[in-house]
């Protein structure tokens, strides 16, 4: 089950890591970069909760998902 919704949310967290880091290389005021990075981090953190909730609720748990979740965290 590589492409169910909980696993896709976990992949989204992995993809977001370089995006959050990349925000700090933008040519913008420091306060703007901090705000954008913080908002993105909070949204991504909510996907951590959502993927676990959906995996249990929809009975879409998998050994791959169990491996990938700590990697994304």
VEXMI-367546 format. One line per 4 residues: number of its first residue (from 1); for each residue y negated, x negated, z of N, C-alpha, C. Coordinates in steps of 0.2 Angstrom, whole numbers, plus 5000, padded with zeros to 4 digits. Layout:
N
NUM = Y X Z Y X Z Y X Z ~ ... .
END
This chain:
73
1 = 5006 4996 5000 5000 5000 5000 4994 4996 5000 ~ 4992 4992 4994 4986 4988 4994 4980 4992 4993 ~ 4980 4998 4990 4974 5001 4988 4973 5008 4991 ~ 4975 5009 4998 4973 5015 5001 4966 5014 5004 .
5 = 4963 5020 5006 4956 5020 5009 4956 5015 5015 ~ 4960 5015 5020 4959 5010 5025 4959 5003 5023 ~ 4963 5001 5018 4964 4994 5016 4958 4993 5012 ~ 4955 4997 5008 4949 4996 5004 4943 4995 5009 .
9 = 4943 4999 5014 4937 4997 5019 4938 4991 5022 ~ 4944 4988 5024 4945 4982 5026 4943 4976 5021 ~ 4945 4977 5015 4942 4973 5009 4935 4973 5009 ~ 4932 4978 5010 4924 4979 5010 4921 4974 5015 .
13 = 4924 4974 5021 4922 4970 5026 4922 4963 5024 ~ 4928 4961 5021 4929 4954 5019 4923 4952 5014 ~ 4922 4957 5009 4917 4955 5004 4910 4955 5007 ~ 4909 4959 5012 4902 4959 5015 4900 4952 5019 .
17 = 4905 4948 5021 4903 4942 5024 4899 4938 5020 ~ 4900 4936 5014 4895 4932 5010 4889 4935 5009 ~ 4889 4942 5008 4883 4946 5007 4878 4945 5013 ~ 4881 4946 5019 4877 4945 5025 4874 4938 5026 .
21 = 4878 4933 5024 4876 4926 5025 4870 4925 5019 ~ 4872 4928 5013 4867 4927 5007 4860 4930 5008 ~ 4860 4935 5013 4853 4938 5014 4848 4933 5017 ~ 4851 4928 5020 4846 4923 5023 4844 4918 5019 .
25 = 4846 4918 5012 4844 4913 5007 4839 4917 5003 ~ 4837 4923 5004 4832 4927 5000 4825 4924 5002 ~ 4821 4925 4997 4814 4924 4998 4810 4930 5000 ~ 4811 4931 5007 4808 4937 5010 4806 4935 5017 .
29 = 4802 4939 5020 4800 4937 5027 4806 4937 5032 ~ 4805 4933 5037 4811 4932 5041 4813 4939 5045 ~ 4808 4943 5046 4809 4949 5050 4813 4954 5045 ~ 4811 4954 5039 4815 4958 5034 4822 4956 5033 .
33 = 4823 4949 5032 4830 4947 5032 4834 4949 5038 ~ 4831 4948 5044 4835 4950 5050 4837 4957 5050 ~ 4832 4961 5048 4833 4968 5048 4838 4970 5043 ~ 4838 4968 5037 4843 4970 5032 4850 4967 5034 .
37 = 4850 4961 5037 4857 4958 5039 4860 4962 5045 ~ 4855 4964 5049 4858 4968 5055 4860 4975 5053 ~ 4857 4978 5049 4859 4985 5046 4865 4984 5042 ~ 4866 4979 5038 4872 4978 5034 4878 4977 5039 .
41 = 4877 4973 5044 4882 4971 5049 4884 4978 5053 ~ 4879 4982 5055 4881 4988 5059 4885 4993 5054 ~ 4883 4993 5048 4887 4998 5043 4894 4995 5042 ~ 4895 4988 5041 4901 4985 5040 4905 4986 5047 .
45 = 4902 4985 5053 4906 4986 5059 4909 4993 5060 ~ 4905 4998 5057 4907 5005 5057 4914 5006 5053 ~ 4914 5002 5048 4920 5002 5044 4926 5000 5047 ~ 4925 4995 5052 4931 4993 5056 4934 4999 5060 .
49 = 4930 5003 5063 4932 5008 5067 4935 5013 5062 ~ 4932 5015 5056 4934 5020 5051 4941 5018 5048 ~ 4942 5012 5047 4948 5010 5044 4954 5011 5049 ~ 4953 5009 5055 4959 5010 5060 4960 5018 5061 .
53 = 4954 5022 5061 4955 5029 5062 4959 5032 5057 ~ 4956 5031 5051 4959 5034 5045 4967 5032 5044 ~ 4968 5025 5045 4975 5023 5044 4980 5027 5049 ~ 4978 5028 5055 4982 5032 5059 4982 5040 5058 .
57 = 4976 5042 5056 4975 5049 5055 4979 5051 5048 ~ 4979 5047 5043 4982 5049 5037 4989 5046 5036 ~ 4991 5042 5042 4998 5039 5042 4998 5034 5036 ~ 4993 5030 5035 4993 5025 5030 4993 5018 5033 .
61 = 4997 5017 5038 4997 5010 5041 5002 5006 5037 ~ 5001 5000 5036 5005 4995 5033 5005 4988 5036 ~ 5010 4985 5035 5011 4978 5037 5005 4973 5034 ~ 5004 4975 5028 4998 4971 5025 4991 4973 5028 .
65 = 4990 4979 5029 4984 4981 5033 4984 4978 5040 ~ 4989 4978 5043 4990 4975 5050 4988 4968 5050 ~ 4990 4964 5044 4988 4957 5044 4981 4956 5042 ~ 4979 4960 5037 4972 4960 5034 4966 4961 5039 .
69 = 4968 4966 5043 4962 4969 5048 4960 4963 5053 ~ 4964 4959 5056 4961 4954 5060 4958 4948 5056 ~ 4960 4947 5050 4957 4942 5045 4950 4945 5044 ~ 4949 4951 5043 4942 4954 5041 4938 4954 5048 .
73 = 4941 4954 5053 4937 4954 5060 4934 4947 5061 .
END
